[in-house]
Each structure stands twice: as C-alpha cells, then as structure tokens.
Amino acid sequence: MSLTGRVREFRTDERLRWATMVVAILVGLVAAALHWAGLFLGGALVGLAAETRKRALLAGLGFGVLVWVVFAATLLASGDLGQYLAMGQITVVGLAIPVTTATFATLVRWLL
C-alpha cells in the first residue's frame, strides 16, 4: 500500500484519526518548543491527520493558538506575562506568527 493509501486509511477510521491527531499535536508542541520550524511540522502533521481540507485549516489554526497559549502559560509561570503584554504591537506579532505559520503549514493537506 502506498503512503497516500495509508494516510487515507488513518483519515477514514475515527479512532485512528483522533489518535493520530493527538500524537501530531504532541509531536508539534515538542518540536515547536525546540525550534521555530516545529510550527511548520506541527501544522503539517495536524493537517494531514484531519479528515477534510476545511478541517485541516481549522486544525492548523487551533494548533497555532494552542502553541501561543502554551507560550503565554510559560510567561505567566515565570512572571513575565505582564511585561510581554505591555509591549504592544510586538505582542500581536507574537500571536500572529504561530497561528499563521501553523495554518499555512496545513496546506500540505492539499498534496495528499
């Protein structure tokens, strides 16, 4: 069976799809914590795990938001969230980058 056939098999079985999505999110979060390119990897993985193309875009958007929430939580834990939010426009850029990067990476879904 080809790689495309295996990916389609994961998308059709709901239990496998959910398990694949959870693994994709975890791998993406770990990769994003290590390097910014992990945003692309995580977005691509959640996009490939999604059932349809529309859901792939939504999954990428959700993954990007999740990455930013985890980032904000680490800032909150270290006591730096207030300073980060006070930076103004840079805060918006810091929110936009993970969301747009992960959403853009889900376009890999159109290839398979």
Residue pairs with C-beta under 8 A, 6 or more apart in sequence:
1 9
3 112
4 112
7 48
7 112
9 16
10 16
10 17
10 20
10 49
11 17
11 49
11 50
11 51
17 49
17 51
20 49
21 46
21 49
21 50
21 59
24 42
24 45
24 46
24 48
24 49
25 42
25 45
25 46
25 63
25 66
27 41
27 42
27 45
28 38
28 39
28 41
28 42
28 43
28 45
28 46
28 63
28 67
28 102
29 38
29 42
29 66
29 67
29 70
30 38
31 37
31 38
31 41
31 42
32 38
32 39
32 41
32 42
32 67
32 98
36 101
39 64
39 67
39 97
39 98
39 101
39 102
39 105
40 101
40 102
40 104
40 105
41 105
42 63
42 67
42 102
42 105
43 60
43 63
43 64
43 101
43 102
43 103
43 104
43 105
43 106
44 105
44 106
44 108
46 56
46 59
46 60
46 62
46 63
46 102
46 106
47 56
47 57
47 59
47 60
47 105
47 106
47 107
47 108
47 109
48 56
48 108
48 109
48 112
49 59
50 56
50 58
50 59
50 106
50 109
53 109
53 110
56 106
56 109
57 103
57 106
59 106
60 102
60 103
60 104
60 105
60 106
61 99
61 102
61 103
63 102
64 98
64 99
64 100
64 101
64 102
64 103
65 98
65 99
67 98
67 102
68 94
68 95
68 98
68 99
71 94
71 98
72 81
72 84
75 81
75 84
84 91
84 94
85 91
